[in-house]
Amino acid sequence: MKWNVSFETRCQAVDMGLLDQYHAISFPIYQTATFSRSRLGESSGFDYTRQSNPTRSQLEEIAAGLENAEEAIAFSSGMSAITAVMNLFDPGSHIIADMDLYGGSTRLFNDICKRYGLEFTIADFVNDDISGLIRDNTVAVYAETPTNPMMRVIDIRKLAGIVKESGVKLIIDNTFLSPYLQNPLDLGADIVVHSGTKYLGGHHDTIGGFVMLNDERTAASLRRILTTTGAGMAPFDCFLMLRGIRTLAVRMERAEQNTHALAKYLNESPYVTRVLYPGLTEHEGHEIMKSQARGFGAMISFEVPSREFAETVLNNLELIYFAESLGGTETLMTYPITQTHAELTQEMRERVGITDRLLRLSVGLEGVEDLIAEFDRVFKLGAGL
């Protein structure tokens, strides 16, 4: 559903004809496994929660509106959403994927999808000629932008133009920017996936995923996959996701403000050897991101002088949490080489640029002066001062 109102208003979902029968402002949790029928051949529209549930349907309607999609399908996790998309394709199908992806996506492709007959070509979407990699059996091109963890920017419009000529589906993981800052469907993508655990949920208290698209036939196939595999988001998780979405716009604004300040600080620090943030004008993807997004997000990756320095930083954090995930109100620091990307081969880590000096930061809503003070302290410890 596409509403002709601001993004902020769409997040609230009030006065949009989406209230329940009692006009509850906070949509109820329909915590039920099944629904009764009044008589044979009649249904309320909901029969069994594995298939559909009113709380999930409410969330899907709102999420679709945020991404300018006709359909949004809510899954139990971001990985279950990506798995469902991969299940659209028959054995023998070929998929081209960018080399810099969340480690869980790479694990899914290598450990599961290949066993069921899908073929993958891994490429550098920033520098390679993707058109030259398309085969007769190529069905999809898969990318994140910005990428995880190297913050590379993929030109979605350019990529869409390449794949459309061959009838190949373009799948974009939009988790890092959320629908508030980027809408890949508007740029030519066919399918958008999200880890709703991150910015959409926004509070590190629930797990969920989304597939969003404008193709009714493909959406019906995905819903059948969801029903068959039991991968739908549970009612209580849907409720938490609905609550998180209400503050998405203000959270993204504040987090991005903090991130700009931290990127500047890190870029000027003598203890940081490289900062990867598209909001910096020297970032190679800065201009592309300006053309396809409304901001630069709240994720930064940066390198420090040595592994020992990185370990000292991680082991002495107090205000910032040393934890996986991202997109919540608290600032988190991750060590990709041992956490999110631990299962990549050494060869692939070297190709992507993931070193033992790389740290990834998900910037939260704390006072930025406190975050800077935290870095001042741990950097001095890392330097032995």
N, C-alpha and C positions, 0 to 999 in steps of 0.2 A: 504494500500500500504506500503510495507516494503522497505525502501531505504537503500542501502549499503553505507551510509555516516554517519558522526558523528551526534549526537543529535543536537549540535549547528547549523549545516547546515540544518538539517530538520526543525528547528524552522524558518529559513529564507524563505524556500519554493521558492527559486530563482533557475532558470535553472533546474527545475524539471518537465517541461512540464505542469505546473499549471498556467501559465500566461493567462490572458484573450486574446481575439482576437486582441487587440491592443498592447499586450505585456506590459500592465501596471504593474509596480513593486508593487505598492500598489493596491491590488485587489479591483475593484469597488464595491460600494454598489448598488445592484440591488433592488432599492426601488420601487418595483412594486407588486401589488396584483395578477396580471394575465399576461399571455403571449399570443400573438396572434398566430394563426395557418395559414400557407400559403394556405392550402387546406384541405379538408376532409380526415381524416385518416393519416395526417402528423403532426409531432410535433417537436419542437426544442429540446425536452427532458425536457422542463419545461413548465408546463401548469398553475399552480396556486401555489402561495407561501405557502399557508397552507400545501401543499404537499411537495414541494421542491423549491429551489431557488439557483441560481448560487453562491451567496455569501456564503450561508450555505453549499453548496456542496464543495466549496473550503476549508472552515473551517473543514469540516468533513474529507476530504482527508488528510489534514495536521495533525489533531488531531490523526487520526488512525496511521499515521506514527510515532508519538511520543510514542504511547503506544504499538507499535509492534502488532497492531490489523489489521485484514482484514477490519473491519467495525467500524466506529464511527458515532453516531447519535446525533445531536445537539438539545437539548431541551431548553425551555424557562427559566428553572431554574434547579438547582440540585434536588430539590424536585419533579419536573415534570418528571425528568429522572428516579428517584427511583419509582415514581408512575407507570410509564410505565412498568418498570420491574415487579412490583407486578401484573400488569394487564395481564402478560403472564400466570398466574396461575389460574386454575379453582377453584370455591368454593369447600371447603372441603380439599384443599391442605394444607400441613403442612410445616411451615418454622421455622428453628432454627436460632435465632438471638443472637448475643452477648449482654451482659447486658450493656456494655458501648458504647453507640452510641450517635450521635448528637440528641438532643432532638426533632428536627423536624421529624427525621426518626421514633423515638418511637411514636410520636403523630400520624403520618401517619398510622403506624401499628395498633395502638389501636383505633383510632377514625374512620378510613376509611376502612382499609383492613379487620378488623374483622367483620364489618357490612356487607361486601360482601362475607363472608364465608371463609376467610383464617384463619388458625389456627397458633398460634405462641407459641414456647417454648423459654423462655429467659434463657440463660446459661452463665456461666463464661468460655469463650473460652481459658483462660490461664490455668485453673485448672481442669475443668470438663472433663469427658470422653464423647466426643461428639458422638462417635459411638454408645453409649448406648441410645442416644436420638432419633436416626433415626427410623422412623416408615415406614409402608408400603406406607403411603400417603405423606411422606416427599419429597418435590420437590426442596428445596433450603436451603442453609446455608448462612447467611448474617453477614458480619463483616466489621469493619474498622480496619486499623492498620497503624500507631499508633492510639489508640482510643481517642475519644473526650468526656470528657476533661482529662481523667486520664492517657493518654500517655502509655497505656499498649500495648505490642507488641504481635501480634498474629503470630504464625508460619504458614505462608501461605502454604508452601510445605507439612507440616504435615497435615494440615487441608484438603488440596487437596487430599492427599492420602487416607484419611478417607472417604471423600464423593464420590470419584470416584468408590470405591468398591460397592456403592449402587446406582449409576446412578443419584446422586443428584447434582444439579448445585451449584457451589461455586461463590458467589457474593461478591466482595471486593470493598469497598469505598476507593479510593486511593487519596482523596482530600488533606490530610495533607502532603503528600510527593510529589505529582505531578508526571507525567511520567519521569521527570528528575532524580528523585532519586529512584523510584521503579516501576517495571512493573509486576503487579500480574499475567497477562496472561502467562508470561514466567515462572512463578512459579507454574502454575497449575490451576489458577482461570479460570472460564468459562465466567464470566461477570465482567467488571470493571465499576464503576460509579464514576463520578466526579462532584463536584460543580465547574463549570468553573468560577463562580463568584470570586473564591479565587485565587490560584496561576496562573492558565492559563490566566485569564483576567489580574490580577495582579495590578490593579490601582483603585479598589473600585469605578468603574464608570459604571459597567454593570453587568447584572445577566444572567447566563446561566448554562446549565448542559450537561453532556455527558454520553452516554452508549457506551462502547467499547467492542468488542467481535470478535471471529473468526468463529462463527457459522452463515452461510449465511441464513439458514432457520429461526433461531431466530431473526436475524437482520431484515428479511422481515416482521416478525410479529410485531416487534417494530416500523418499519416504518408505518405499517398500523395503529397501535395505535396512532402514532404521527399525521398522517393525519386525523384520525377520531376524535381525541380529540382537535386538533388544538394546540398542545403543542410544536410546533417547534420554534426554536430560530429565532427572527426577523432579517432581513437583517442588520440593523444598529448595533445591538448587536453582530452579527457575525463579522462585520468589526472591532469593538472594540476588540473582542476576538482574531482575527487574529493579530491585532497590538500588543496586550499584549503578545502573544506567541513568537513574535520575540525576546523579551528580557527575556524569561523565564529562560534560562540557567544562564545568568549573574545575574539576580535577585536572583535566588535560591542560587547561590554561595555566594553572598555578605550577604544575609539574614542569611545563615547558619553560616558564619564566626561570624557575630554579636551574633548569638544565643549561640554559644560555649562560647564566652567571657562572655555573660550575665549569662549563666548557672553556670559558674565557680564563678562569682561574687555572685550570689544568694546563691549558695551552701556554701559559706564562710561567708555569712551575719549573724550576730547575731539576725537579725529581721525576718529571714525566718526559719520556722521549718521543711519544707520538699520541695525538688525540684524534679519534675517529668520531666525528659528529658532523652530519650534513649541514647543520646550522652555521658552521664556520665557513667563511667565504672561500677559504683555500681548499676546502674539501672538493674533490673532483666531481662529485655529484650534486653540488650545491645548486647550480642553475637548473638542472633537470628537476630537482625536488621542488624548487620554487614554482616550476611550471605545472606540476601535477599534484601538489599537496598544498594545504593551507597553513602548514607549519612544519617544524622539523622534529617534533617529538621529544620524548624524555628519556631516551636511551643513549648512553655514551660508552664507547670502548676506548681504553687507553693502555699504553705500554709504559712500564717502569724499567729501570736499568738492568735488573737481574731477577732470576727466580727467587733468590734469597730476599730481595727487597719486596717482591710480591707477597711472599709468605709472611714476612713481618707485618705488612699492612693488614693482611687478612686475619692474622692471629691477634691483632690488637684493636680491632674495631670495637667501638662501644655504642655510639649513636646509630651508625649504619649496621645493618644486619648482613652477615656472611651467609647468604642463602640463595637457593635457586628460585626461579620464577621472576616475575616482573609485573609492572603495571599497577601496583597497589599504592596505598597512601604512604607506606614506609619506604625509605630508600634501602635498596638491596644491592650488595656487591656479589658477583659471581666470578668464579675462576673457570673459564670455559674448558681448559685443557683437562681438568679432573672432574668437571661437573657436566655441563650441558653437551659437551662435545668429546667426552672421554672415550667413546667407542669408535671415533674416527681413526682410520689408519694413520700412522706417522706420515706417510706419503701425502695423504689428503690434507692433513693439518698443515703441512708445509706448503702445499699448493694454495690453500686458502689464506694462510698467514697466521694461523692460530699458534702462538708460541707460549712458553711458560712464563713470559713477561706480560701477557695480556690479561687485563681485568675488564669486566663488563659491569656497568653501573645502570641500575634502574632508579631514576631520581624520583623521590616522593615529594611530600608536601611540607616537610619540616622547614624551619627558618633557614634560609640559605646561608646566613652567617654562621649558623651552628654546624652545617655540613662542611663549610670551608674550614672552620676551626678543627673539626675532626680530621680532615685531610692534613692540615698543618701538623697536627700531633703525630699521626701515624707515618707521615713522610719523614719527619725528623727521626723517628725511631728506626725507620728503614735505612736512613743514612747514618745511623749510629750516633746521632747527636743528642 
